[in-house]
Amino acid sequence: MKRHHLLATAALFLLSAPSLAQTPTPQKTVTGTGQLSQQDMTFAEKAAVSDMFEIQAGKLAQDHAKDTGVKQFGSHMMTDHTKTSDAMKAMAQRKSMTLPSSLDSEHRQKLDQLRGLQGDQFDSAYLQGQIDAHQTAVTLFRTQAEKGQDADLKRFAEQTLPTLEQHLRQVRDLRPNVASASGAAQQSTSFEQMMGKAVYGEDGGKLGDIADIILDAQSGQATQVVLDRGGILGIGAKQVALDYTLLNADGDRIVARQVTEDQVRQMAEFKYDDNTVSLGQRNGGGTADSLDSTQPRNPQ
């Protein structure tokens, strides 16, 4: 009897116990840096550094800039990037992320260069740096919006991207007003004749060869030149973009005013996107000589 009673009890226990196959798997919540993907963590760190740089560079513009528009733009950058910095810090606290608390060496060096400039020289260097910085930021945030895995960081990138794109448009619109119109290369110059020509800095150093010319989609006017920088034996080769208004055509020699080789070396690589309108074709599928300079096109 006792044996039958024990067997019956064991059977009852097995029937009432939940099956292992039916036990729900606990959902993982992304709250710590160890659980964030490399893509997400890299984005958060670079975004934090970008905000710090923009705030500090904007403060310098208040003291060093000559042009009122440059001062106002710097103040605008301080306001907008303080907001995004505060939002990122709040998110980091919720997720137990550790964000950089100081600038990296690259951005510290850029700030040091700006500190040594005043007036027109500061205005030119600051605006060129802002164009470069916001091109990099737009690419960073667009990539995160498309490929980010953490939902909060992905949403943050999506919501911030339009503001960064607006900043880039603003600084591009401001740049020609600050640069001397008489010093800019003439728009009547055949764009095709510029392709492949070397561009030199004011210090005489070669900055690169013109590989492409970026055009305004509406007017067809040149806005930037893309320079090929070959590096040494192909090592370190990249393309960078300079504002077209900086160019001064002196006969066959093209000089970028108030730009040095060292500054260009530190610029981020230029990246085409689907909205880029240029004279050439970005993947080497043709040459600018076969194109009509009055007919801008989207490179494919």
N, C-alpha and C positions, 0 to 999 in steps of 0.2 A: 504494500500500500504506500509506504513512504517513497519507494522508487517511482511509482506511477505519479505520486503527488509532485515530486521534484521535476519529472519530465514535463508535466503539464504546466508547471510554473515557468520553466525555461522556455517553453513554446510560446506562452503568453507574453513573456518579456521580448522575445524576438519579433513577434508580430506587432507589438506596440512601439518598438524602437524605430526611429526614422532611418531610411536607407541613406547610405553615404552618397549615392548618386543623386539623391534629391536634395542634399544640403546645399543651400544657396552660397555661392562664392562671395565673400565680402568685397564690396566695391572700394577700390583704392582712391583716396582723395589726394590730389596733388597739393601738398602743403609745405613741402621741404625741398631744399635745393637738390637733394639726392634723388628725388623723384621727378624732377624736371628734365626734359630732354636737353641735349646739348644745344639744339637750335634755340629753345626758349631761354635758356640761361645766358647764352651769348647775346641774344637780343636784349635782354634786360640789362646786362652789364654795359653794352655799347650805348643803349638809350640813356642810361643814367649818366655816363661820361659826356655824351652829347649835350644833355641839358646843362650840366655844370659848365661846360665850355661856353655855351651860348650865353649863359647868365653872366659869366665873368668877362667875356668879350664885349657884351653889351654895356657893362659898367665902364670898360675902358673907352668905349665910344663916347660916353658922356663927357669925358675929360680930354680926350685926344683928338676927336673929330673936328673938322672945320665946317663941313657942310651941315646945315640944319636938318636936312633930310636923313643924313647918316646918323645924327644924334637921335632923331625920332625913331628910326628903324632899330637902333640899338636898344632904346627904351622898350620898344614893342617886343623885341626878342627876350628881354629880361622878364617882362610880364607873362608872356605866353609860355616860356620854358620853365618858369617858376611853377606855373600851374601843372604842367605835365610832370615836372620833377616831384611835386607834392603827391600827385596821383600815383606815381610809380613807387614812391616810398611807402605810401599807405598799403598798396598791394603787396609790396615786399614784406611788410610787417605781418600781414594776414597769412602769407605763405611761408614765413620763416626764411625768406631769402636774404642773403647778405649781398648788398650792392656796394660797388666801389664808393669810397668816401673822398677820393681825391682824383685828380686828372692823371692820365697816363703820360708817359714821357713825350709822346707825339704832340698831344694837345698842350702840354706845358711849354714846349718849345714854340708852338705857334703863338701862344699868349706872350711869351718873352719877346718874340719878334715884334708883335704889335705894340708892346710897351715902349719899344725903342723908337717909335714913329710918332710924328705929329702932323696935324694939318692935312694938306693934300696927300702926302705920302701915306698917312694913316688911312684916310678915306679910301684910297685906291686898294691898299692891301686888305683892309677890313672887308670891303664889298666883294673882292675876288675870293677871299677866304670864306665868306658867307655863301657865295654861289657854290663853291666846292663842298662845303660842309652840308648844305641842304640837299645837294644832289646825292651825297652819300646817305643822308638820313632818309630821304624819300625811298631809295633803293632798299635800305634796311627795313623800314616799316612796311613797305609793299611786300617784301619777301615774307615777313612775319605774318602779315594779314593773309597771305596765301598758303603758307606752309607751317605756321605755328601749330603746336599740338595742345598747349595749355589754353583753355577756352578764354580765361580772363586776359592773358597777355595777347591773344589773338584779337579779342574785341578791342583792347586798348590800342593796338596798332591800327585797326580799321578806323577807329574813331579819331585818332590823331593824324593819320595820313593826310586828309584834306587840308588841315592847318599847315602842315609842312609844305605841301604843294603850293599853298597860297604864299607862304614865306618866300619860296623860290621864285615865284612870279614877281613878287614885290621887289626883291633885291635885283632881279634882272631888269626890271623897269627902272629902278633907281640908278643902276650903274651908268647908263649912257648920259644921264643928267649930270652926273658928277665928273665923268671923264670929259676932257676937252674935245669938243666936236672937231676942231681943226686938226687934232692929232690922230684921229681915227683914220683907218684906211678907207678910201673912197668906195662907196657902194657901186660906182660906175666901173670900177676895176673888174675885169672879167674874172669871175670866180674860178673858171677852169685854169686860168693862168697862175692862180695861187696854189693850186693843188701840187703837192710834192715839194714845194719850196721850203727852205729852212727858215725858222723863226728864231731870232736871237733876243736875249734879254738886254737890258740897259747896261749890264756889266760886261757885255760882249760874249757871254757864254751862250752856246747853242742850246735852245730849249727843246727842239724837235722839228720834225718835218710835218707839214700840213697834210693830213690823211683824209680829212673830210671837213665840210662846212655845214653847220647846223643852221637851218632856216626857220623863220617864223612861218607857221602854217598858213596864216591869213595874208600877210603882206609879201612873203617871199624874201624879206630882208634877212641878211646874215645876222645871227645872234652870237654864235660861237665858232671857233675853229678847233678841230680835234687834231692833236699833235701825236705823231708816232714817236715814241722814245724807245730806241732799240736796245738800250742797256749795253752790256759787254758780252759779245758773242751770243747775243740773244737772251742772256740772263738778266732778269729785271726789266724786260721789255713790257711796256704798257702804253695805253693811250690816255691822255689827259685833255681836258677842254679849257680853253681860255676865252674870255669875253672878246668878241670881235672888236669892240670899241677901243680896246687897248692897243690895237695894232697900228703901227705907223709905217706906211710903205715909202721907203726912201730908195727910189730907183728899183733895182732888183733885190734889194735887201729889205727884209721885213723885221721890224723891231717891236717887241711888246714892251710898252712903257711901264715903268715901275714894277717890273717883274724880273726876278732873278732865277737862275738855274736851280739854286737851293730851294726856293719856294716851290717851283714846279716839281722837283724831286719828291716833295712831301705830299703832293696832291693825290687824292684818291683816283683810282682808275675810272675813266669815263665808261658808262654803260648805256647802250642804246635800249630804248623800250619801244613798245608798239606804237606810241604816239610821236616818236621822233621823226622829224622831217629833215632830210639832209640832201646834199648835192650828190653824194656818192652812194655806194652800196656797201653796207657794213660787213658783209661776209666775203668780200672780194669777188663778187659775181660780175664785176664790170668796172669800168673806169669812168671818172667824171668827164673825160674828153668826149664821151659819147652822149652826154646829157646836155640839154638846153638849160642854161643857168636861169632862165626865166620860168622854168617849170619845176618847182620843188616836188619831191616825191618821198614817199615813205620807203625806206630801205627794207628789203626783205631778206 
